[in-house]
Every structure is written in C-alpha cells, then in structure tokens.
C-alpha cells in the first residue's frame, strides 16, 4: 500500500498523462495511416481524371481539325488532327500506367477501341480526294457517330474515377470518426479520473486537514492524546503522531516548572 502522499499524487497524475498520451498516439497513428492510403488513392484517381480530360479536349480538337479540313483549311486542319492524335495516345499511355479501379482496364480498352475506329474514319476522309460535300456527308454519316461514341467511353472513365473519389471522401469521414474515438474515450476517461482524483483529494487531503484542525481546536489537556481519527498511514498520520509527541514534551516541560 502506498503511504507517501507525494507518491500518491505523482502516481495519480501519471495515470492521467499516460491515458492522454496513449489516446494521442492512437489518434495520430490512425490519421497517419488514413492520410497515406487516401493520398495514394486520390492521387491516382486524380491522375486518371486528368488523363481523361486531356483525351476529351484533344478529341474535340481533332474533330474541329477535321471540320477545318472539310471546309478547305486543310493544312491547319491536318496539323490539328495530328497534334490531337499524339496527345490522345500519350494520355492513353498515362491512364494505362495509372490503373487503380477494377473496371478501369476495360474502360481504357473501350477508349482505345472506339478512338481507333474514329481516327481511322478521320484518316479515311483526309487521305482521300473528296469534294467538300462528299467529305461532309461521310463525316455526318459515320465519323460524327464514332466521335460521340468515343466521347462517351472517355466520359465513362472520368465518371468512374470521380465516383471513386467521392467514395473515398466517405471513407475519409468514417475513418476520421474512428480516429477521433480514442480522443473521445480519453476525454471521458479523464473526466471520470478527475472525479476519482477529486474524491481521493477529499479523502487523503481535505478530510485529514479538517479533522486535524477540529481536533486541535477542540483539544484540552485533560483529554490526553490528540485523536484526529486519521486512518491512513501517511504524512498526516505522522503529523498527528508528532503533534501528540509535542503535547507529551510540553507536559513534561510543564511538570517540573509546576513543582
């Protein structure tokens, strides 16, 4: 049994500090794990979305280049078609290197397939000797449909990663709630511990001081020893004993004088 008041105080405060530190460490570890995993997933999803946006913009520019070629500005139109084609191929390679979702390979394959068909249709117009009306008719009957089909597959890839980012935000919210639980538990435990600590302060400090004060105030020499009713074997019990020793010494000092 602990008899020293100093050790009791240090031990009680140490328990509180240990609980708070443990809760802090658990929360930090959970937030760290959550941050690392979410950062990687969101980075990959964002990269895939950026690749899809590049493909979408380049696809529209390629279509605009084809229309320029049809209306007669063939040099500018072909430059736009070729540069857009290079951007789309580069974005497709980036998307293939950055696969994170289960259905992502299928979507990338669909984009490659539909774009190949669209680009082949574009070249079938630009490589032929067509009159403007004939080229426009080929575009309206076939190439335009392939253009919209390719846009649809690119948009599906973009939506897949956007939905995953939204799903990750929900996971972040759930993990953040779990990460806060140790802190919440530690706060409740600290509150209960504070009440318990207050009880022990009353039991081991306030009550003995009060009993000693009342006993000294109500003490008369006729009563003999001072009894403050302290049951704990600590400094207050020692103080009670020293007060009684002082009373004995005072009585001994007084008796010869009376003689």
C-alpha positions as CSV (number, residue, x, y, z in Angstrom):
1,X,0.0,0.0,0.0
2,X,1.3,3.4,-0.9
3,X,1.9,5.5,2.2
4,X,3.5,8.7,0.8
5,X,1.3,11.5,-0.3
6,X,3.8,12.7,-2.8
7,X,3.9,9.2,-4.5
8,X,0.1,9.1,-4.5
9,X,-0.1,12.5,-6.3
10,X,2.6,11.6,-8.8
11,X,1.0,8.2,-9.4
12,X,-2.4,9.6,-10.0
13,X,-1.2,12.4,-12.3
14,X,1.0,9.8,-14.2
15,X,-2.1,7.7,-14.9
16,X,-3.9,10.7,-16.4
17,X,-0.9,11.6,-18.5
18,X,-0.4,8.0,-19.7
19,X,-4.1,7.8,-20.8
20,X,-3.9,11.1,-22.7
21,X,-0.7,10.2,-24.4
22,X,-2.0,6.8,-25.4
23,X,-5.1,8.3,-26.9
24,X,-3.0,10.9,-28.7
25,X,-0.6,8.3,-30.1
26,X,-3.6,6.1,-31.3
27,X,-5.3,9.1,-33.0
28,X,-2.1,10.2,-34.7
29,X,-1.3,6.7,-36.0
30,X,-4.9,6.3,-37.3
31,X,-4.8,9.7,-39.0
32,X,-1.3,8.9,-40.5
33,X,-2.5,5.6,-41.9
34,X,-5.6,7.2,-43.2
35,X,-3.7,10.0,-44.8
36,X,-1.2,7.8,-46.5
37,X,-3.7,5.4,-48.0
38,X,-6.2,8.1,-49.1
39,X,-3.4,10.3,-50.5
40,X,-2.3,7.5,-52.8
41,X,-5.8,6.6,-54.0
42,X,-6.8,10.2,-54.6
43,X,-3.6,10.9,-56.4
44,X,-4.1,8.0,-58.8
45,X,-7.8,8.9,-59.3
46,X,-6.9,12.5,-60.0
47,X,-4.3,11.4,-62.5
48,X,-6.8,9.3,-64.3
49,X,-9.3,12.1,-64.4
50,X,-6.7,14.5,-65.7
51,X,-5.8,11.9,-68.4
52,X,-9.5,11.6,-69.4
53,X,-9.8,15.4,-69.6
54,X,-6.8,15.6,-71.9
55,X,-8.3,12.9,-74.1
56,X,-11.6,14.7,-74.1
57,X,-10.1,18.1,-75.1
58,X,-7.8,16.5,-77.7
59,X,-10.7,14.5,-79.2
60,X,-12.7,17.7,-79.6
61,X,-9.8,19.5,-81.2
62,X,-9.2,16.6,-83.6
63,X,-12.8,16.8,-84.6
64,X,-12.5,20.5,-85.1
65,X,-9.4,19.9,-87.1
66,X,-11.3,17.5,-89.4
67,X,-14.0,20.1,-89.9
68,X,-11.4,22.7,-90.8
69,X,-10.0,20.3,-93.3
70,X,-13.5,19.7,-94.8
71,X,-14.2,23.4,-95.2
72,X,-10.9,23.9,-97.1
73,X,-8.3,24.8,-94.5
74,X,-6.5,21.5,-95.0
75,X,-3.1,22.4,-93.7
76,X,-4.3,23.8,-90.4
77,X,-6.8,21.0,-90.1
78,X,-4.2,18.3,-90.6
79,X,-1.8,19.9,-88.1
80,X,-4.7,19.9,-85.5
81,X,-5.6,16.3,-86.2
82,X,-2.0,15.1,-85.9
83,X,-1.2,17.0,-82.7
84,X,-4.5,16.0,-81.1
85,X,-3.9,12.3,-82.0
86,X,-0.4,12.5,-80.3
87,X,-2.0,14.0,-77.1
88,X,-4.7,11.3,-77.0
89,X,-2.1,8.5,-77.4
90,X,0.0,10.0,-74.6
91,X,-3.0,10.3,-72.3
92,X,-3.9,6.7,-73.0
93,X,-0.5,5.5,-72.0
94,X,-0.7,7.6,-68.8
95,X,-4.1,6.1,-68.0
96,X,-2.7,2.6,-68.6
97,X,0.1,3.2,-66.1
98,X,-2.2,4.5,-63.5
99,X,-4.9,1.8,-63.2
100,X,-6.4,1.7,-59.7
101,X,-10.0,0.6,-60.2
102,X,-11.3,-2.8,-61.0
103,X,-13.2,-1.8,-64.2
104,X,-10.6,0.7,-65.3
105,X,-8.7,-1.6,-67.8
106,X,-12.0,-2.3,-69.5
107,X,-12.8,1.4,-69.9
108,X,-9.3,2.2,-71.2
109,X,-9.6,-0.7,-73.7
110,X,-13.0,0.7,-74.8
111,X,-11.5,4.1,-75.3
112,X,-8.6,2.7,-77.4
113,X,-11.0,0.7,-79.5
114,X,-13.5,3.4,-80.2
115,X,-10.8,6.0,-80.8
116,X,-9.0,3.8,-83.2
117,X,-12.2,3.4,-85.2
118,X,-12.9,7.2,-85.0
119,X,-9.3,8.1,-86.0
120,X,-9.4,5.6,-88.9
121,X,-12.6,7.3,-90.1
122,X,-10.9,10.7,-89.9
123,X,-8.0,9.5,-91.9
124,X,-10.3,7.9,-94.5
125,X,-11.6,11.4,-95.1
126,X,-8.3,13.3,-95.0
127,X,-6.4,10.8,-97.1
128,X,-9.0,10.6,-99.9
129,X,-9.6,13.0,-102.7
130,X,-13.1,14.0,-101.7
131,X,-15.1,17.0,-102.6
132,X,-16.2,19.1,-99.6
133,X,-19.8,17.9,-99.8
134,X,-18.7,14.3,-100.1
135,X,-16.4,14.6,-97.1
136,X,-19.1,16.3,-95.1
137,X,-21.6,13.5,-95.9
138,X,-19.0,10.9,-94.8
139,X,-18.5,12.9,-91.6
140,X,-22.2,13.1,-90.8
141,X,-23.0,9.5,-91.7
142,X,-20.1,7.8,-89.9
143,X,-17.3,9.9,-88.3
144,X,-19.6,12.0,-86.2
145,X,-21.2,8.9,-84.7
146,X,-17.8,7.4,-83.9
147,X,-16.8,10.8,-82.4
148,X,-19.7,10.8,-79.9
149,X,-19.1,7.1,-79.1
150,X,-15.5,7.8,-78.2
151,X,-16.5,10.8,-76.1
152,X,-18.9,8.5,-74.3
153,X,-16.2,6.0,-73.4
154,X,-13.8,8.8,-72.2
155,X,-16.6,10.2,-70.1
156,X,-17.2,6.8,-68.5
157,X,-13.6,6.6,-67.5
158,X,-13.8,10.1,-66.0
159,X,-17.0,9.3,-64.1
160,X,-15.6,6.0,-62.7
161,X,-12.7,7.9,-61.1
162,X,-14.9,10.8,-59.9
163,X,-17.3,8.3,-58.2
164,X,-14.3,6.6,-56.6
165,X,-13.0,10.0,-55.3
166,X,-16.5,10.6,-53.8
167,X,-16.4,7.1,-52.3
168,X,-13.0,7.9,-50.8
169,X,-14.4,11.1,-49.2
170,X,-17.0,9.0,-47.4
171,X,-14.2,6.6,-46.3
172,X,-12.2,9.6,-45.0
173,X,-15.2,10.7,-43.0
174,X,-15.7,7.3,-41.5
175,X,-12.0,6.8,-40.7
176,X,-11.8,10.3,-39.2
177,X,-14.7,9.4,-36.8
178,X,-12.8,6.2,-35.9
179,X,-9.6,8.2,-35.4
180,X,-11.4,10.6,-33.0
181,X,-12.7,7.8,-30.9
182,X,-9.6,7.3,-28.8
183,X,-9.5,11.0,-28.1
184,X,-13.2,11.0,-27.1
185,X,-12.7,7.9,-24.9
186,X,-9.7,9.6,-23.3
187,X,-11.7,12.7,-22.6
188,X,-14.4,10.7,-20.9
189,X,-11.8,8.7,-19.0
190,X,-10.0,11.9,-18.0
191,X,-13.3,13.3,-16.7
192,X,-14.0,10.2,-14.7
193,X,-10.4,10.1,-13.5
194,X,-10.7,13.8,-12.4
195,X,-13.8,12.9,-10.3
196,X,-11.9,10.0,-8.8
197,X,-8.9,12.2,-8.2
198,X,-11.1,14.8,-6.5
199,X,-12.5,12.0,-4.3
200,X,-9.1,11.0,-3.2
201,X,-8.0,14.6,-2.7
202,X,-11.0,14.9,-0.3
203,X,-10.3,11.6,1.3
204,X,-6.5,12.0,1.8
205,X,-6.0,15.7,2.0
206,X,-9.1,17.8,2.8
207,X,-10.7,15.5,5.3
208,X,-7.4,14.8,7.3
209,X,-6.6,18.6,7.4
210,X,-10.2,19.3,8.5
211,X,-10.0,16.6,11.2
212,X,-6.7,17.8,12.5
213,X,-7.9,21.4,12.6
214,X,-11.0,20.4,14.5
215,X,-9.1,18.2,16.9
216,X,-6.5,20.9,17.6
217,X,-9.3,23.4,18.1
218,X,-11.2,21.2,20.5
219,X,-8.2,19.8,22.3
220,X,-7.9,20.1,26.1
221,X,-5.0,18.8,28.2
222,X,-7.4,16.7,30.2
223,X,-8.1,14.5,27.1
224,X,-4.6,13.3,27.0
225,X,-3.6,12.3,23.4
226,X,-4.9,14.1,20.3
227,X,-7.1,11.8,18.2
228,X,-8.0,13.3,14.8
229,X,-9.4,10.0,13.5
230,X,-6.9,9.6,10.7
231,X,-6.8,6.1,9.5
232,X,-4.3,6.4,6.5
233,X,-0.7,5.6,7.2
234,X,0.8,8.7,5.5
235,X,2.2,12.1,6.3
236,X,-1.0,13.2,8.0
237,X,-0.8,10.2,10.4
238,X,2.8,11.1,11.0
239,X,1.8,14.7,11.7
240,X,-0.9,13.5,14.2
241,X,1.8,11.4,15.9
242,X,4.2,14.4,16.0
243,X,1.5,16.6,17.5
244,X,1.0,14.0,20.3
245,X,4.7,13.9,20.8
246,X,4.8,17.6,21.1
247,X,1.9,17.5,23.6
248,X,3.9,14.9,25.7
249,X,7.0,17.1,25.6
250,X,5.1,20.2,26.6
251,X,3.5,18.3,29.5
252,X,6.9,17.1,30.7
253,X,8.3,20.5,30.4
254,X,5.4,21.9,32.3
255,X,5.5,19.4,35.2
256,X,9.0,20.4,36.7
257,X,8.0,24.0,36.5
258,X,4.9,23.3,38.5
259,X,7.0,21.5,41.1
